[in-house]
Amino acid sequence: MIDDIKGITPKETGMYLKLFHGREDPDEALEDWGFDGPTVGPLVWAHTTYKSHFRVRLVHPMDWEAMGFPTYDEEPDFEFHDDMIKFGGYYYGDWSLFFHTEGE
């Protein structure tokens, strides 16, 4: 399940994306909040266009490969499925962008 999608633990100051309220099937009726997804970052920026594209740029491009993805696109394009983000084959109903300060 989610163990095959690696996230990072924020260690340096920056903006991060956190995915949660995850499920394996977009039509799955959850009785609870689902599972936590990965934390992605630090980010240079994040951009959304009409719920058709959601892109981020990582400060450290090699982190993309370290998270278990074979290639790094300069601006990874997350897919939307209805009102969820699809990432790494899983679906997330909630996501947050947050700023982390070193030592927090």
ABEGO torsion letter per residue (X at the ends): XAAABBBBBBABBEBBBBBBGBBABAABBBABAEBBBBBBOBBABBBBBGGABBBBBBABAAAAAAAGBABBBABBBBBBBEABBBBGGBBBABBBBBBBBBGX
